[in-house]
């Protein structure tokens, strides 16, 4: 795992306010995001972070011991 479980939880917890504020910032430049689009974006972002966090690092062999 590339990041500790606690740090991963904190990063995922910060995604929700980030998405909400992104909707606000985009509204200033006349780009409207619906709630569904925001939810899909948030879930996609969490998915990318989880894939990155759980992907094994190159150069480390956890199974060797």
Order of alpha helices (4+ residues) and beta strands (2+ residues): alpha-alpha
